Amino acid sequence: MTSEPKDYDNSWTYRVPQIHKELGEPVITIRHLSKTYNIPGTDESVKALHDIHLAPDSEFYPIRRGEFVILRGPSGGGKTTLLNILGTIDTATSGTVELLGEEISEISSDAYLSGLRLRRIGFVFQTFNLLGTMSAFENVELPMTIQGKLGHRQRQERALMLLETVGLQDRIAHLPSELSGGEQQRVTIARALSNDPDILLLDEPTGDLDTANTIDIMNLLLRINREKKTTCVMVTHNPDVECYADRLLYLEDGRFVKQAVNKVQTPLILEEYQEYLRKKDA
């Protein structure tokens, strides 16, 4: 079921200009994808995804360049499994995924998939996954070093530019243990952008953050999405950030059950949102 497009009119967003934008060509198409996990030591299996179809002939249409899509639904519904398959760190049992015109299936080689991840996909996880012995600067520079496309000076200039973009130019020499949770997540986002990916995949990027840092991170992601036209696909359990998305896809029991389209994206205002939370909890 597809809901009608909607505008967000919440009390904490009314002073923010709503954001209209043009989307590009399809960059993620999924055809009849299913995923089954075998339970070790038994003959039983669990089907995590059932016939996921995100294609031109479906009401759940492909994800387009520059689109911000949020995956919502109950725990165990298949959101993270789908995100991992889109990121090529897990494989489907059946069906295909087409990323940026390149088809991914069970026969795709590990070397091909690792190259695709390095070149075209950025990852942001809830748990940050920063290397603890490296500074913020070194963490951001590392993917560029692995790719080997830029020279030493170019890598350093880009790492500094990315840390400035996320507001951490004065924290570049700090280790992850010396940074707050919000700062660590900003480093993670800068690292994810280091090789200029076309697609940014985000698994609960604000799950461990307080309200202020949640809004800061979501506003940063929205800016990246708008200015760079980076396609964002994000898993979250927080319904209050749905206003940042162009489209919401709801999964339940491994299936798409509905989608909702926002006519505009609307960022949150911290003070208004905090007041809303106080009233809701009263």
Salt bridges, closest charged atoms under 4 A:
GLU25 OE2 - ARG65 NE 2.72
ASP51 OD1 - HIS32 ND1 2.75
ASP57 OD1 - HIS53 NE2 2.83
GLU67 OE2 - ARG247 NE 2.86
ASP90 OD1 - LYS35 NZ 3.22
GLU102 OE2 - ARG120 NH1 3.32
GLU141 OE2 - ARG155 NE 3.63
GLU157 OE2 - ARG153 NE 3.22
GLU183 OE1 - ARG171 NH2 3.29
ASP198 OD1 - ARG65 NH1 3.13
ASP198 OD2 - ARG120 NE 2.98
GLU204 OE2 - HIS237 ND1 2.33
ASP216 OD2 - ARG186 NH2 3.80
ASP240 OD2 - LYS280 NZ 3.97
GLU242 OE2 - ARG72 NE 2.80
ASP246 OD2 - LYS21 NZ 2.97
GLU272 OE2 - ARG15 NH2 3.00
GLU275 OE1 - ARG278 NH2 2.82
